[in-house]
Amino acid sequence: MNQLFTEPVLLALIALVGAVITAWLTFLGVKTKADRDRLGAIEARLDKTEKQNIGLWAFCRALIDHIYKGGGPPPPDPPRQIMDLFD
């Protein structure tokens, strides 16, 4: 049994464990960066969608106010946050 765990074998096992741990930590680092980039893109899309939603609500409110006040044509212009929806 003593012959099985000689110094070169123990060094090789330690090096193997170190290599596996290093590879695992590298994988986690790359995965975290990719997740961070993806989360940033999702947050940007959410911000744009929220701004459009607020703009649509404001436009609907302006149209309702225009109608209730008896305003004739033309209707009010949409806010600039949602102009790209009408192009």
mmCIF file of the C-alpha atoms, coordinates in Angstrom:
data_MODEL
# 
_entry.id   MODEL 
# 
loop_
_atom_site.group_PDB 
_atom_site.id 
_atom_site.type_symbol 
_atom_site.label_atom_id 
_atom_site.label_alt_id 
_atom_site.label_comp_id 
_atom_site.label_asym_id 
_atom_site.label_entity_id 
_atom_site.label_seq_id 
_atom_site.pdbx_PDB_ins_code 
_atom_site.Cartn_x 
_atom_site.Cartn_y 
_atom_site.Cartn_z 
_atom_site.occupancy 
_atom_site.B_iso_or_equiv 
_atom_site.pdbx_formal_charge 
_atom_site.auth_seq_id 
_atom_site.auth_comp_id 
_atom_site.auth_asym_id 
_atom_site.auth_atom_id 
_atom_site.pdbx_PDB_model_num 
ATOM 1  C CA . MET A 1 1  ? 0.000   0.000  0.000   1.00 0.00 ? 1  MET A CA 1 
ATOM 2  C CA . ASN A 1 2  ? 2.924   2.336  0.669   1.00 0.00 ? 2  ASN A CA 1 
ATOM 3  C CA . GLN A 1 3  ? 4.145   1.868  -2.873  1.00 0.00 ? 3  GLN A CA 1 
ATOM 4  C CA . LEU A 1 4  ? 0.883   3.188  -4.340  1.00 0.00 ? 4  LEU A CA 1 
ATOM 5  C CA . PHE A 1 5  ? 1.170   6.710  -2.875  1.00 0.00 ? 5  PHE A CA 1 
ATOM 6  C CA . THR A 1 6  ? 4.669   7.680  -3.762  1.00 0.00 ? 6  THR A CA 1 
ATOM 7  C CA . GLU A 1 7  ? 5.754   11.291 -3.983  1.00 0.00 ? 7  GLU A CA 1 
ATOM 8  C CA . PRO A 1 8  ? 5.315   11.594 -7.792  1.00 0.00 ? 8  PRO A CA 1 
ATOM 9  C CA . VAL A 1 9  ? 1.820   10.078 -7.591  1.00 0.00 ? 9  VAL A CA 1 
ATOM 10 C CA . LEU A 1 10 ? 0.785   12.468 -4.810  1.00 0.00 ? 10 LEU A CA 1 
ATOM 11 C CA . LEU A 1 11 ? 2.174   15.439 -6.741  1.00 0.00 ? 11 LEU A CA 1 
ATOM 12 C CA . ALA A 1 12 ? 0.280   14.345 -9.838  1.00 0.00 ? 12 ALA A CA 1 
ATOM 13 C CA . LEU A 1 13 ? -2.969  14.009 -7.854  1.00 0.00 ? 13 LEU A CA 1 
ATOM 14 C CA . ILE A 1 14 ? -2.496  17.450 -6.324  1.00 0.00 ? 14 ILE A CA 1 
ATOM 15 C CA . ALA A 1 15 ? -1.782  18.938 -9.768  1.00 0.00 ? 15 ALA A CA 1 
ATOM 16 C CA . LEU A 1 16 ? -4.873  17.220 -11.196 1.00 0.00 ? 16 LEU A CA 1 
ATOM 17 C CA . VAL A 1 17 ? -7.107  18.540 -8.420  1.00 0.00 ? 17 VAL A CA 1 
ATOM 18 C CA . GLY A 1 18 ? -5.620  22.017 -8.900  1.00 0.00 ? 18 GLY A CA 1 
ATOM 19 C CA . ALA A 1 19 ? -6.244  21.883 -12.646 1.00 0.00 ? 19 ALA A CA 1 
ATOM 20 C CA . VAL A 1 20 ? -9.856  20.780 -12.157 1.00 0.00 ? 20 VAL A CA 1 
ATOM 21 C CA . ILE A 1 21 ? -10.512 23.530 -9.600  1.00 0.00 ? 21 ILE A CA 1 
ATOM 22 C CA . THR A 1 22 ? -8.890  26.137 -11.866 1.00 0.00 ? 22 THR A CA 1 
ATOM 23 C CA . ALA A 1 23 ? -10.982 25.022 -14.833 1.00 0.00 ? 23 ALA A CA 1 
ATOM 24 C CA . TRP A 1 24 ? -14.144 25.121 -12.734 1.00 0.00 ? 24 TRP A CA 1 
ATOM 25 C CA . LEU A 1 25 ? -13.408 28.637 -11.432 1.00 0.00 ? 25 LEU A CA 1 
ATOM 26 C CA . THR A 1 26 ? -12.627 29.840 -14.947 1.00 0.00 ? 26 THR A CA 1 
ATOM 27 C CA . PHE A 1 27 ? -15.930 28.413 -16.177 1.00 0.00 ? 27 PHE A CA 1 
ATOM 28 C CA . LEU A 1 28 ? -17.793 30.201 -13.390 1.00 0.00 ? 28 LEU A CA 1 
ATOM 29 C CA . GLY A 1 29 ? -16.055 33.484 -14.216 1.00 0.00 ? 29 GLY A CA 1 
ATOM 30 C CA . VAL A 1 30 ? -16.926 33.264 -17.915 1.00 0.00 ? 30 VAL A CA 1 
ATOM 31 C CA . LYS A 1 31 ? -20.493 32.247 -17.111 1.00 0.00 ? 31 LYS A CA 1 
ATOM 32 C CA . THR A 1 32 ? -20.882 35.158 -14.687 1.00 0.00 ? 32 THR A CA 1 
ATOM 33 C CA . LYS A 1 33 ? -19.623 37.652 -17.285 1.00 0.00 ? 33 LYS A CA 1 
ATOM 34 C CA . ALA A 1 34 ? -22.006 36.263 -19.908 1.00 0.00 ? 34 ALA A CA 1 
ATOM 35 C CA . ASP A 1 35 ? -24.888 36.421 -17.430 1.00 0.00 ? 35 ASP A CA 1 
ATOM 36 C CA . ARG A 1 36 ? -23.967 40.013 -16.543 1.00 0.00 ? 36 ARG A CA 1 
ATOM 37 C CA . ASP A 1 37 ? -23.906 41.003 -20.230 1.00 0.00 ? 37 ASP A CA 1 
ATOM 38 C CA . ARG A 1 38 ? -27.245 39.308 -20.870 1.00 0.00 ? 38 ARG A CA 1 
ATOM 39 C CA . LEU A 1 39 ? -28.773 40.938 -17.801 1.00 0.00 ? 39 LEU A CA 1 
ATOM 40 C CA . GLY A 1 40 ? -27.572 44.352 -19.004 1.00 0.00 ? 40 GLY A CA 1 
ATOM 41 C CA . ALA A 1 41 ? -29.260 43.795 -22.374 1.00 0.00 ? 41 ALA A CA 1 
ATOM 42 C CA . ILE A 1 42 ? -32.484 42.706 -20.684 1.00 0.00 ? 42 ILE A CA 1 
ATOM 43 C CA . GLU A 1 43 ? -32.453 45.760 -18.416 1.00 0.00 ? 43 GLU A CA 1 
ATOM 44 C CA . ALA A 1 44 ? -31.947 48.040 -21.441 1.00 0.00 ? 44 ALA A CA 1 
ATOM 45 C CA . ARG A 1 45 ? -34.930 46.449 -23.203 1.00 0.00 ? 45 ARG A CA 1 
ATOM 46 C CA . LEU A 1 46 ? -37.013 46.788 -20.050 1.00 0.00 ? 46 LEU A CA 1 
ATOM 47 C CA . ASP A 1 47 ? -36.121 50.478 -19.725 1.00 0.00 ? 47 ASP A CA 1 
ATOM 48 C CA . LYS A 1 48 ? -37.118 51.098 -23.345 1.00 0.00 ? 48 LYS A CA 1 
ATOM 49 C CA . THR A 1 49 ? -40.388 49.203 -22.877 1.00 0.00 ? 49 THR A CA 1 
ATOM 50 C CA . GLU A 1 50 ? -41.212 51.118 -19.693 1.00 0.00 ? 50 GLU A CA 1 
ATOM 51 C CA . LYS A 1 51 ? -40.598 54.454 -21.428 1.00 0.00 ? 51 LYS A CA 1 
ATOM 52 C CA . GLN A 1 52 ? -42.848 53.389 -24.313 1.00 0.00 ? 52 GLN A CA 1 
ATOM 53 C CA . ASN A 1 53 ? -45.522 52.266 -21.867 1.00 0.00 ? 53 ASN A CA 1 
ATOM 54 C CA . ILE A 1 54 ? -45.432 55.613 -20.066 1.00 0.00 ? 54 ILE A CA 1 
ATOM 55 C CA . GLY A 1 55 ? -45.559 57.410 -23.416 1.00 0.00 ? 55 GLY A CA 1 
ATOM 56 C CA . LEU A 1 56 ? -48.538 55.336 -24.578 1.00 0.00 ? 56 LEU A CA 1 
ATOM 57 C CA . TRP A 1 57 ? -50.363 56.015 -21.322 1.00 0.00 ? 57 TRP A CA 1 
ATOM 58 C CA . ALA A 1 58 ? -49.695 59.760 -21.663 1.00 0.00 ? 58 ALA A CA 1 
ATOM 59 C CA . PHE A 1 59 ? -50.899 59.717 -25.285 1.00 0.00 ? 59 PHE A CA 1 
ATOM 60 C CA . CYS A 1 60 ? -54.088 57.851 -24.362 1.00 0.00 ? 60 CYS A CA 1 
ATOM 61 C CA . ARG A 1 61 ? -54.665 60.300 -21.510 1.00 0.00 ? 61 ARG A CA 1 
ATOM 62 C CA . ALA A 1 62 ? -54.146 63.255 -23.898 1.00 0.00 ? 62 ALA A CA 1 
ATOM 63 C CA . LEU A 1 63 ? -56.601 61.730 -26.412 1.00 0.00 ? 63 LEU A CA 1 
ATOM 64 C CA . ILE A 1 64 ? -59.218 61.145 -23.717 1.00 0.00 ? 64 ILE A CA 1 
ATOM 65 C CA . ASP A 1 65 ? -58.808 64.709 -22.421 1.00 0.00 ? 65 ASP A CA 1 
ATOM 66 C CA . HIS A 1 66 ? -59.021 66.046 -25.975 1.00 0.00 ? 66 HIS A CA 1 
ATOM 67 C CA . ILE A 1 67 ? -62.281 64.177 -26.592 1.00 0.00 ? 67 ILE A CA 1 
ATOM 68 C CA . TYR A 1 68 ? -63.859 65.101 -23.242 1.00 0.00 ? 68 TYR A CA 1 
ATOM 69 C CA . LYS A 1 69 ? -63.009 68.768 -23.728 1.00 0.00 ? 69 LYS A CA 1 
ATOM 70 C CA . GLY A 1 70 ? -64.763 68.673 -27.093 1.00 0.00 ? 70 GLY A CA 1 
ATOM 71 C CA . GLY A 1 71 ? -61.619 69.268 -29.080 1.00 0.00 ? 71 GLY A CA 1 
ATOM 72 C CA . GLY A 1 72 ? -62.004 68.857 -32.794 1.00 0.00 ? 72 GLY A CA 1 
ATOM 73 C CA . PRO A 1 73 ? -59.520 67.564 -35.294 1.00 0.00 ? 73 PRO A CA 1 
ATOM 74 C CA . PRO A 1 74 ? -56.580 67.204 -35.336 1.00 0.00 ? 74 PRO A CA 1 
ATOM 75 C CA . PRO A 1 75 ? -55.878 65.049 -32.293 1.00 0.00 ? 75 PRO A CA 1 
ATOM 76 C CA . PRO A 1 76 ? -52.823 65.847 -30.166 1.00 0.00 ? 76 PRO A CA 1 
ATOM 77 C CA . ASP A 1 77 ? -49.465 64.637 -31.357 1.00 0.00 ? 77 ASP A CA 1 
ATOM 78 C CA . PRO A 1 78 ? -48.027 61.550 -29.652 1.00 0.00 ? 78 PRO A CA 1 
ATOM 79 C CA . PRO A 1 79 ? -45.137 62.065 -27.228 1.00 0.00 ? 79 PRO A CA 1 
ATOM 80 C CA . ARG A 1 80 ? -41.661 61.690 -28.670 1.00 0.00 ? 80 ARG A CA 1 
ATOM 81 C CA . GLN A 1 81 ? -41.008 58.532 -26.542 1.00 0.00 ? 81 GLN A CA 1 
ATOM 82 C CA . ILE A 1 82 ? -43.421 56.584 -28.756 1.00 0.00 ? 82 ILE A CA 1 
ATOM 83 C CA . MET A 1 83 ? -42.897 58.279 -32.134 1.00 0.00 ? 83 MET A CA 1 
ATOM 84 C CA . ASP A 1 84 ? -40.990 55.233 -33.407 1.00 0.00 ? 84 ASP A CA 1 
ATOM 85 C CA . LEU A 1 85 ? -44.149 53.131 -32.906 1.00 0.00 ? 85 LEU A CA 1 
ATOM 86 C CA . PHE A 1 86 ? -45.975 55.255 -35.484 1.00 0.00 ? 86 PHE A CA 1 
ATOM 87 C CA . ASP A 1 87 ? -43.289 55.220 -38.187 1.00 0.00 ? 87 ASP A CA 1 
# 
